[in-house]
Amino acid sequence: MSGPPNPFVSFAATGPFGGRPQPQVSNSKGMRRFVAANYIQLRRIPQGAMEDDILVQLSYSAAKAFVSTYYADLHNAREKLSGYYTPTASISWNGNQLTGGADVQKLHTQMMPATYEVQCFDAQPLLPNGRGQCSVMLATNGYVKFGEEKDAPLRGFSETLVLEPDTSTTPIQFLVTQQSFRFVF
């Protein structure tokens, strides 16, 4: 493998979770399993002993898994969108206020098919809630193309999401609790 070392891989190989070193994950299912396994281990570490870099790495891996599946489903499987949200999620989509995944799914199924290309994303851990769970703030930027035509114009977008772990699922999934989507010019 050429290029700079991937901090996620080195973290996985040298991190505090024990077990075998993890190879670089190339598919979203593998990434979700890795995130879930490490999130469970992370919850066992006393809060005072939790280091910031561990939370940053967990946030990054959760965000990477989310980005790889969510934006693909916006194009290929819009009927699955409600599953990415908590029932009370607060969404602002280009100034339109929505609540919960059902509203988001309805909005996207009424629109022309869209292809999203995420150019970059940033993930930061948010402080643990009263249950000791850390949420993730995810910021993405990229382009969206509406319609199936190859020469359809690209529009820039910027999106900020707050993801919260749903520990009732196996593997653990991160669900959207807040979202703000805007076209950029």
C-alpha positions in Angstrom: 0.0 0.0 0.0 1.5 3.3 -1.0 0.9 6.8 0.3 0.7 8.1 3.8 -0.3 5.7 6.5 -4.0 5.5 7.3 -4.4 6.5 10.9 -7.6 4.4 11.1 -5.7 1.2 10.2 -2.8 2.0 12.6 -5.3 2.8 15.3 -7.0 -0.5 14.7 -3.8 -2.4 14.9 -2.4 -0.6 18.0 -5.6 0.5 19.8 -6.8 -0.5 23.2 -9.5 -2.9 22.0 -7.3 -6.0 21.9 -7.8 -8.9 19.5 -6.2 -9.3 16.1 -5.1 -6.2 14.1 -7.9 -5.2 11.7 -7.0 -4.9 8.0 -8.3 -1.9 6.1 -12.0 -2.4 5.6 -13.1 -2.2 2.0 -16.9 -2.6 2.3 -19.5 -0.9 4.4 -20.8 -4.1 6.1 -17.3 -4.8 7.3 -16.9 -1.2 8.5 -20.3 -1.4 10.4 -19.2 -4.6 12.1 -15.8 -3.0 13.1 -17.5 0.2 14.4 -20.0 -1.9 16.4 -17.4 -4.1 17.9 -15.2 -1.2 18.9 -18.1 0.9 20.2 -19.1 -1.9 22.6 -15.4 -2.1 23.8 -15.2 1.7 24.1 -18.2 1.8 26.3 -16.4 -0.5 28.8 -13.5 2.0 29.3 -14.1 4.2 32.3 -15.0 7.7 31.1 -12.0 9.3 32.9 -9.6 7.0 31.0 -11.1 7.7 27.6 -8.6 9.6 25.4 -9.7 12.1 22.9 -7.9 10.3 20.0 -10.0 7.2 20.6 -13.2 9.2 20.4 -12.0 10.9 17.2 -11.1 7.5 15.6 -14.5 6.1 16.6 -16.2 9.1 15.2 -14.3 8.8 12.0 -15.1 5.1 11.5 -18.8 5.6 12.3 -18.9 8.6 9.9 -17.1 6.7 7.1 -19.5 3.8 7.4 -22.5 6.2 7.4 -21.3 8.2 4.4 -20.6 5.2 2.3 -24.1 3.7 2.8 -26.3 6.8 3.2 -25.4 8.6 0.1 -25.5 5.4 -2.0 -29.0 4.8 -0.7 -30.1 8.3 -1.6 -29.5 7.2 -5.2 -30.2 3.5 -5.2 -32.6 2.7 -2.4 -34.6 5.7 -1.3 -37.2 3.4 0.2 -34.6 2.7 3.0 -34.0 6.3 4.0 -36.4 6.3 7.0 -34.2 3.7 8.7 -31.3 6.2 8.9 -33.2 8.5 11.3 -34.7 8.6 14.8 -38.5 9.1 14.8 -38.1 12.6 16.2 -35.1 13.7 14.1 -35.1 17.4 13.3 -34.2 18.1 9.7 -33.8 21.3 7.7 -33.5 20.5 4.0 -32.8 23.6 2.0 -34.9 25.6 4.4 -37.8 23.1 4.6 -38.4 21.8 8.1 -39.0 18.0 8.4 -39.4 15.6 11.3 -38.2 12.0 11.3 -37.1 9.7 8.6 -40.5 9.2 7.0 -40.7 12.8 6.0 -37.2 12.6 4.5 -38.0 9.5 2.6 -41.2 11.0 1.3 -39.3 14.2 0.1 -36.7 12.2 -1.7 -39.1 9.7 -3.4 -41.0 12.7 -4.8 -37.8 14.2 -6.3 -36.0 13.2 -9.4 -33.4 10.5 -8.9 -30.2 12.1 -7.6 -26.6 11.0 -7.5 -24.5 12.4 -4.6 -20.7 12.7 -4.8 -19.2 13.4 -1.4 -16.0 15.3 -1.9 -15.0 15.4 1.8 -16.3 14.8 5.3 -15.3 15.7 8.8 -16.4 13.9 12.0 -16.1 15.1 15.5 -17.2 13.3 18.7 -19.8 15.1 20.9 -19.7 14.8 24.6 -21.3 11.7 26.1 -25.0 12.0 26.9 -26.5 11.0 30.2 -26.4 7.3 29.2 -22.6 7.5 28.5 -23.1 7.4 24.7 -21.1 9.7 22.4 -22.8 11.2 19.4 -21.0 12.2 16.3 -21.2 15.5 14.4 -20.6 14.9 10.7 -20.1 17.6 8.1 -20.1 16.7 4.4 -19.5 18.6 1.3 -19.9 17.5 -2.3 -22.0 17.6 -5.5 -25.4 16.3 -6.4 -26.7 15.7 -9.9 -30.5 15.4 -10.4 -31.8 13.1 -13.1 -30.2 10.3 -15.0 -28.7 12.3 -17.9 -24.9 12.2 -18.0 -24.6 16.0 -18.7 -27.0 17.1 -16.0 -25.6 20.0 -14.1 -23.9 19.4 -10.7 -24.9 21.4 -7.7 -22.8 21.9 -4.7 -24.1 20.9 -1.3 -23.1 21.2 2.3 -24.6 19.1 5.1 -24.2 18.8 8.8 -25.6 15.8 10.7 -25.6 14.7 14.3 -25.5 10.9 14.6 -26.5 9.1 17.8 -25.7 5.4 18.5 -28.7 3.1 18.6 -27.5 0.4 21.0 -30.7 -1.6 20.6 -29.5 -2.9 17.3 -26.9 -5.5 16.5 -24.6 -4.4 15.0 -24.9 -0.9 16.5 -26.0 1.7 14.0 -25.7 5.5 14.1 -28.9 7.3 13.4 -29.5 10.9 12.4 -31.0 13.0 15.2 -30.4 16.4 13.5 -29.6 17.3 9.9 -29.1 20.5 8.0 -28.8 20.3 4.2 -28.1 23.3 1.9 -27.2 23.8 -1.7 -24.1 26.0 -2.0 -23.3 28.4 -4.8 
